[in-house]
Amino acid sequence: MLLVSNLQAGYDETMILQNVHLELPKGKIVGLLGRNGVGKTTLVKALMGLLPVSNGTIRFEENEWKKERPEARARAGMAYVPQGREIFSDLSIRENLLLGMEALPKSLRSTSIPQEIFQWFPVLEEMIDRKGGDLSGGQQQQLAIARAIISNPKVLLLDEPMEGIQPSIVQLIQDVLVKISSEKDMSILLVEHNLDAVIACADQFYILDKGQMVMNGNCNDINEDDLQRHLAV
Ligand SMILES: Nc1ncnc2c1ncn2[C@@H]1O[C@H](COP(=O)(O)OP(=O)(O)OP(=O)(O)O)[C@@H](O)[C@H]1O
């Protein structure tokens, strides 16, 4: 679905990512782990077209992404939930969700919110007219994910969705991710610090260290000692 080869990207003169390889198969959840500042967000931004790529390739289905803008990537089926969520605080849950449908072609847009969104995240229906800024952190994160998946993307990029969220909501988000990846055949890249969250819901994992992929594999075969070597601060 998404294949990254030899990717090099960074900010102005500072290269952060070096020869990065990553494969996100259709309908699978891939965890991207790494310590603070190793380049996880930089990679996600490069995939979404928010940062230029200096070298290497990003293939999405049959296309090679080069200079396509984020809006074009969104229309083609990529959705992104940035770290810190970035929901619209002054808009209601309903208005935030309706804005999420803007990524769909006009002919597919609806004026009503698909019921499945509320089956996954019931609290959003209960509080539908409440402003985004008046929600708890966990409720805002549910809204941010719901807004991203409302357009039925093929690929969902999530940057640390469990950060600062209480355990019961972490569990709910993990369960929803597993459900939508299998029911909708959605490919999910889950950027995480938290190894337990990746083990709980991902199929495969990658570890980034100082801008390079140092380890990857299947979550069923994780050797936690090896992983901790790369993740310990
Ligand atoms: N806009 C920017 N301009 C210059 N350097 C930046 C910019 N944003 C990030 N960096 C640097 O790029 C490096 C990688 O940052 P990045 O945010 O990708 O790491 P990360 O792995 O996502 O970290 P965290 O887990 O803390 O979010 C860091 O050294 C950071 O200081």
Ligand as a Chemical Component Dictionary entry (heavy atoms), coordinates in Angstrom:
data_LIG
# 
_chem_comp.id                   LIG 
_chem_comp.type                 NON-POLYMER 
_chem_comp.pdbx_formal_charge   0 
_chem_comp.three_letter_code    LIG 
# 
loop_
_chem_comp_atom.comp_id 
_chem_comp_atom.atom_id 
_chem_comp_atom.alt_atom_id 
_chem_comp_atom.type_symbol 
_chem_comp_atom.charge 
_chem_comp_atom.model_Cartn_x 
_chem_comp_atom.model_Cartn_y 
_chem_comp_atom.model_Cartn_z 
_chem_comp_atom.pdbx_ordinal 
LIG N1  N1  N 0 10.902 22.582 12.151 1  
LIG C1  C1  C 0 12.094 22.068 12.480 2  
LIG N2  N2  N 0 13.244 22.695 12.119 3  
LIG C2  C2  C 0 14.462 22.183 12.426 4  
LIG N3  N3  N 0 14.630 21.023 13.117 5  
LIG C3  C3  C 0 13.528 20.361 13.514 6  
LIG C4  C4  C 0 12.208 20.851 13.215 7  
LIG N4  N4  N 0 11.303 19.975 13.734 8  
LIG C5  C5  C 0 12.026 18.989 14.321 9  
LIG N5  N5  N 0 13.353 19.221 14.184 10 
LIG C6  C6  C 0 14.444 18.370 14.686 11 
LIG O1  O1  O 0 14.403 17.141 13.985 12 
LIG C7  C7  C 0 14.775 16.076 14.859 13 
LIG C8  C8  C 0 13.705 14.997 14.818 14 
LIG O2  O2  O 0 12.501 15.546 15.371 15 
LIG P1  P1  P 0 11.123 14.749 15.332 16 
LIG O3  O3  O 0 10.069 15.671 15.873 17 
LIG O4  O4  O 0 10.919 14.174 13.994 18 
LIG O5  O5  O 0 11.413 13.578 16.376 19 
LIG P2  P2  P 0 10.412 12.542 17.055 20 
LIG O6  O6  O 0 11.066 11.221 16.975 21 
LIG O7  O7  O 0 9.062  12.675 16.468 22 
LIG O8  O8  O 0 10.400 13.047 18.572 23 
LIG P3  P3  P 0 9.220  12.998 19.669 24 
LIG O9  O9  O 0 9.052  11.569 20.039 25 
LIG O10 O10 O 0 9.781  13.819 20.790 26 
LIG O11 O11 O 0 8.002  13.597 19.059 27 
LIG C9  C9  C 0 14.994 16.683 16.236 28 
LIG O12 O12 O 0 16.373 16.891 16.411 29 
LIG C10 C10 C 0 14.256 18.008 16.143 30 
LIG O13 O13 O 0 14.853 18.985 16.975 31 
# 
loop_
_chem_comp_bond.comp_id 
_chem_comp_bond.atom_id_1 
_chem_comp_bond.atom_id_2 
_chem_comp_bond.value_order 
_chem_comp_bond.pdbx_ordinal 
LIG N1  C1  SING 1  
LIG C1  N2  SING 2  
LIG C1  C4  DOUB 3  
LIG N2  C2  DOUB 4  
LIG C2  N3  SING 5  
LIG N3  C3  DOUB 6  
LIG C3  C4  SING 7  
LIG C3  N5  SING 8  
LIG C4  N4  SING 9  
LIG N4  C5  DOUB 10 
LIG C5  N5  SING 11 
LIG N5  C6  SING 12 
LIG C6  O1  SING 13 
LIG C6  C10 SING 14 
LIG O1  C7  SING 15 
LIG C7  C8  SING 16 
LIG C7  C9  SING 17 
LIG C8  O2  SING 18 
LIG O2  P1  SING 19 
LIG P1  O3  DOUB 20 
LIG P1  O4  SING 21 
LIG P1  O5  SING 22 
LIG O5  P2  SING 23 
LIG P2  O6  DOUB 24 
LIG P2  O7  SING 25 
LIG P2  O8  SING 26 
LIG O8  P3  SING 27 
LIG P3  O9  DOUB 28 
LIG P3  O10 SING 29 
LIG P3  O11 SING 30 
LIG C9  O12 SING 31 
LIG C9  C10 SING 32 
LIG C10 O13 SING 33 
# 
